[in-house]
Amino acid sequence: MTITPRLSEEVEAALRAGGPVVALETTLVSHGFPGGQGVQVALAAEARVRQAGAVPATIGIVDGMVRVGLTVAELERFASAGPSARKAGPRDLAACVVQGGLGATTVGGTLAVCRLAGIAFMATGGTGGVHRGFAASLDISADLPQIARTRALVVSSGVKSILDVPATAELLETLGVPVLGWRTGTLPLFYSAAGGPPVSAVVTSAKEAAAITAAHWMLNGSTGLLLTRPAEPSLEIEPIIAEAVARVHGQGVRGQSVTPSVLALVHELTDGRSAEVNRQLIEDNATLAAEVAVAYSAGGDARLPAPSQIR
């Protein structure tokens, strides 16, 4: 049996021509926002990618088929399903395909499909990482090893601040993943713009980020990169996050359910302010990912080899 992702005509044409393509996840559509709001966020992110000159490729499992480039009706289906859609990390993709399920891909699941499809840029809100109290539970997101083994640049607002951010930064260093700061010297904390550990390098333009990406792949093969953009506006809610994490753990929630449960509680405790910040940073990250993808695809700078020269 051969499993080949089904690409939309738009995505397939862009990839064939060597054009800029930006992958987007579907977990944010089904699990990331209350009341079916995720579809509006997904469509806004796709629009921002197009406005910046790239092609959006929203990824998900639909009726057992790996899809790259979803229709509006399919996005609405993920939003309507909500948490009943299977949260599809890398380990879950095969079961979703064989069992004919509806799988909302996480960052890690999306990157696994990116490897198959040949997509080198992705945008998201915040990546997963090392969970608080990991020493007792060993709860570490599959996003991190997928970034490490995928030849892709992931643009996010850092790792989700509900996690152990310093421990996540240490693990990213161990995995050899550069953490670039978009005009910032510290790792953004998702809702908060500053306060995290130092990044490995600061970049100030899309062209510079594209050049570092190209050079990194020449030197490190297929290892991915993380480009972190501070949220605008920033929301300082660490006490609320700590309370939400404690309450969710006290309820016995474990595994893949932890992050959506904590985010939903944070949304409730902030009267929806966290969701508004999340929505804005997802759109802004989509724009930045597209700008870097366009710069990389153009390859006009002397420091930036053409994509065909990078293996």
C-alpha positions in Angstrom: 0.0 0.0 0.0 1.3 3.4 -0.9 -0.1 6.5 0.9 0.3 9.7 -1.1 -1.1 13.0 0.2 -3.8 14.5 -2.0 -2.8 18.0 -3.0 -5.2 20.7 -4.1 -4.6 21.9 -7.6 -3.3 25.3 -6.3 -0.8 23.7 -3.9 0.4 21.1 -6.5 1.0 23.8 -9.1 2.9 26.0 -6.7 5.2 23.1 -5.5 5.8 22.0 -9.1 6.9 25.5 -10.0 9.1 25.8 -6.9 6.9 28.6 -5.6 6.4 29.6 -1.9 3.9 27.4 0.0 3.0 27.7 3.7 1.5 24.8 5.6 -1.2 25.4 8.2 -2.6 23.0 10.8 -6.2 22.0 11.5 -6.1 21.4 15.3 -6.6 25.1 15.8 -9.8 24.9 13.7 -11.3 22.0 15.7 -9.7 22.4 19.2 -8.2 25.8 19.4 -11.2 28.1 19.5 -14.7 27.9 21.1 -18.0 27.8 19.3 -16.7 27.0 15.8 -14.6 30.2 15.6 -11.6 28.2 14.3 -12.8 28.3 10.7 -12.7 32.1 10.6 -9.2 32.0 12.1 -8.1 29.5 9.5 -9.6 31.4 6.6 -8.0 34.6 7.8 -4.6 32.9 8.1 -4.9 31.6 4.6 -5.9 35.1 3.3 -2.8 36.6 5.0 -0.5 34.0 3.3 -2.0 34.9 -0.1 -1.6 38.6 0.6 2.1 38.1 1.2 2.5 36.3 -2.1 2.5 32.6 -1.1 0.1 29.7 -1.4 -1.6 28.3 1.8 -1.7 24.6 2.3 -4.0 23.7 5.3 -3.5 20.1 6.2 -5.8 17.5 7.7 -7.1 13.9 7.4 -10.5 13.8 5.7 -12.4 10.5 5.5 -9.1 8.7 5.8 -7.3 10.7 3.1 -4.3 12.9 3.8 -5.3 16.3 2.4 -3.0 19.2 1.6 -5.1 22.3 0.8 -8.6 22.2 2.1 -11.8 23.7 0.8 -14.0 26.1 2.9 -16.6 23.3 3.3 -13.9 21.0 4.7 -12.6 23.6 7.1 -16.2 24.1 8.3 -16.5 20.4 8.9 -13.5 20.5 11.2 -15.0 23.5 13.1 -18.3 21.7 13.4 -16.7 18.5 14.7 -14.8 20.5 17.4 -13.1 18.2 19.9 -14.8 15.2 18.4 -12.3 15.4 15.5 -9.3 13.2 16.2 -6.3 15.2 17.4 -3.8 13.8 14.9 -0.2 14.0 16.0 2.5 11.9 14.1 1.6 8.7 15.9 -2.1 9.1 15.0 -1.9 9.6 11.2 -1.8 5.9 10.2 -4.8 5.0 12.4 -6.8 8.0 11.0 -6.1 7.0 7.5 -6.8 3.3 7.9 -9.9 3.8 10.0 -11.3 6.5 7.7 -11.4 9.2 10.4 -11.4 13.0 10.5 -8.0 14.0 11.8 -7.1 17.5 12.9 -3.3 17.7 12.5 -1.2 19.1 15.3 2.1 20.9 14.5 3.9 17.6 14.6 1.3 15.8 12.5 1.3 18.7 10.0 5.1 18.5 9.7 5.0 14.8 9.1 2.8 15.5 6.1 5.0 18.4 5.0 7.9 15.9 4.6 5.8 13.8 2.3 4.5 16.7 0.3 7.8 18.6 0.1 6.6 21.8 1.9 9.3 23.7 3.7 7.5 26.4 5.6 4.8 26.3 8.2 2.9 28.8 10.4 1.1 28.2 13.7 0.2 30.0 16.9 2.5 28.3 19.5 4.3 25.0 19.3 4.1 22.3 21.9 7.0 21.5 24.2 8.0 20.1 27.6 5.0 20.2 30.0 5.3 21.6 33.5 6.1 18.8 35.9 7.6 16.7 33.1 10.0 15.0 35.5 7.1 13.1 37.0 5.1 12.5 33.8 7.7 12.7 30.9 5.0 14.6 29.1 6.8 16.1 26.1 5.1 17.2 22.9 5.7 15.3 19.7 6.1 18.7 18.0 9.7 18.9 19.1 11.2 15.8 17.5 9.1 16.5 14.3 10.7 19.9 14.0 14.1 18.4 14.5 13.6 15.8 11.7 11.7 17.9 9.2 13.4 20.2 6.7 11.0 23.1 7.4 11.0 26.5 9.0 8.1 26.8 11.6 6.9 30.3 12.5 5.2 30.6 15.8 4.9 32.9 18.8 7.3 30.7 20.8 6.2 27.6 22.7 2.8 27.7 24.5 3.3 29.5 27.8 1.3 26.8 29.6 4.4 24.7 29.2 7.9 24.6 30.9 9.4 27.1 28.4 13.1 27.0 29.7 13.1 23.2 29.6 11.6 23.3 26.1 14.4 25.7 25.0 17.0 23.4 26.4 15.5 20.4 24.5 15.4 22.4 21.3 19.1 23.1 21.7 19.8 19.4 22.3 17.9 18.5 19.2 20.0 21.0 17.1 17.0 23.2 16.3 17.9 26.9 15.9 15.4 29.2 17.7 15.4 32.5 15.8 13.9 35.6 17.3 12.0 38.0 15.0 13.4 41.3 16.1 13.7 40.0 19.7 16.5 38.5 21.7 14.3 36.4 24.0 11.9 33.5 23.3 8.3 34.8 23.2 5.9 33.2 25.7 2.9 32.8 23.3 0.5 35.3 24.9 3.4 37.3 26.4 5.9 39.0 24.1 9.0 38.7 26.3 10.4 36.9 29.3 11.6 33.7 27.9 15.2 32.4 27.6 17.6 33.9 25.0 17.1 32.9 21.3 20.0 31.5 19.3 20.0 34.4 16.9 18.0 37.6 16.1 16.7 38.2 12.6 15.4 41.5 11.4 14.1 40.8 7.8 12.5 38.0 5.9 15.5 37.9 3.5 17.8 37.4 6.5 15.6 34.6 7.9 15.5 32.9 4.5 19.3 33.1 4.1 19.8 31.5 7.6 17.3 28.8 6.6 19.2 28.0 3.4 22.5 28.0 5.1 21.2 25.8 8.0 20.0 23.2 5.6 23.3 23.2 3.8 25.1 22.6 7.1 22.6 20.4 9.0 20.7 18.5 6.3 17.0 18.0 7.2 16.9 19.6 10.7 14.1 22.2 11.0 14.2 25.7 12.4 11.9 27.7 14.7 11.3 31.4 14.0 9.5 33.1 16.9 7.5 36.3 16.6 6.3 38.1 19.7 2.6 38.5 20.0 1.1 42.0 19.3 -0.7 42.9 21.6 0.9 41.0 24.5 -1.1 39.5 27.3 0.5 39.1 30.7 -1.5 36.3 32.4 1.0 34.0 34.0 -0.9 33.6 37.3 -4.0 32.6 35.3 -2.0 30.1 33.3 -0.6 28.6 36.5 -4.1 28.3 38.0 -5.4 26.7 34.8 -2.6 24.1 34.6 -3.1 23.2 38.3 -6.8 22.8 37.9 -6.5 20.6 34.7 -3.9 18.4 36.3 -6.1 18.1 39.4 -8.9 16.8 37.2 -6.6 14.0 36.1 -6.4 15.2 32.5 -3.3 13.7 30.7 -1.7 13.3 27.3 -3.0 15.1 24.2 -6.0 16.5 26.1 -3.9 18.7 28.4 -3.2 21.5 26.1 -6.7 22.1 24.7 -8.2 21.7 28.2 -5.8 24.3 29.7 -6.3 26.7 26.8 -10.1 26.5 27.1 -9.8 27.2 30.8 -7.5 30.2 30.2 -10.0 31.5 27.7 -12.7 31.3 30.3 -10.6 32.9 33.1 -9.6 35.8 30.8 -13.1 36.4 29.5 -12.0 35.6 26.0 -9.0 38.0 25.9 -6.6 35.1 25.4 -8.5 33.9 22.3 -8.3 37.3 20.7 -4.6 37.4 21.2 -4.3 33.9 19.9 -6.3 34.8 16.8 -4.1 37.8 16.1 -0.8 36.1 16.5 -1.9 33.2 14.3 -2.7 35.6 11.5 0.6 37.6 12.0 2.7 34.4 12.0 1.0 33.3 8.8 2.1 36.6 7.1 5.7 36.2 8.4 6.0 32.6 7.2 4.7 33.6 3.8 7.2 36.5 3.6 10.1 34.2 4.4 8.9 31.6 2.0 8.7 34.2 -0.8 12.2 35.4 0.0 13.5 31.9 0.0 11.8 31.0 -3.2 13.2 34.1 -4.9 16.7 33.3 -3.8 17.9 36.6 -5.2 20.4 37.6 -2.5 24.0 36.6 -3.0 23.9 34.9 0.5 20.8 32.9 -0.4 21.2 30.0 -2.8 18.3 29.0 -5.1 16.1 26.3 -3.7 17.3 23.8 -6.4 20.9 24.1 -5.1 20.0 23.0 -1.6 19.7 19.2 -1.1 
